[in-house]
Amino acid sequence: MSLGDDMDAERGSPNAIDSPPSICQPTGVGTSTATIGKKKGSLVSKKRKHNDTIIENLVTEMGKISSACEGSKEDFKKIANFFEKKGQSDERRVALFEEIMKIEDLSEDDMLIAGEVISKDKSKIDFFFTLPQQFKERYVLKQLEGGPYRPSFDFDPV
C-alpha cells in the first residue's frame, strides 16, 4: 500500500482499500464508546434511584397531607355548620322584626324595644318562632312589660 492509498483511505475515496470495520477502527474508539455506554447506563440507573427516592418522599408527604386533611375534615364540617347556623340566626333576627311589625296596635318605639329585647337572647328568638301566631302578640307585649332595666330606687342620697 502506498502513501496515496493511505490518504485515499482516510478521505473515504473509492481508491481506498476495503477492510473489515473492526480492523479499520482504532482500538480506543470502540473502548471509548463502550465506556460512554456504561457511563450512560450507570447514570440512568443512578437517576432512576434518585427519582425513586424523590417519588417515595413525595408519596410519603402526600400520605401525611391526606391524613391531615382527613383529620381536619370533621373540623371543616363543624366550621361550615357554624356559619350556616349563624346565617340562619341572622335571617331569623330579620324575620323577627318583620313578625313584630305585623302586630297591630304597637307604636314604632314599642316595635323597636320589643325587637331589641327579644333579639338579645337567642332562646327568646327561638321561643318566639315556636309560638303559634295568636300567641306571638302576647309574648311581645309581655317582653315590653319587662322593658329595659330601670332602677326602682334612688341613687342620690339627699
Secondary structure, DSSP 8 states (H G I E B T S, - for coil): --HHHHHHHHHT-TTS----HHHHS-HHHHHHHHHHHHHHHHHHHHHHHHHHHHHHHHHHHHHHHHHHHHHHHHHHHHHHHHHHHHHHHHHHHHHHHHHHHHSTT--HHHHHHHHHHHHT-HHHHHHHHHS-HHHHHHHHHHHHHH-S---SS-S---
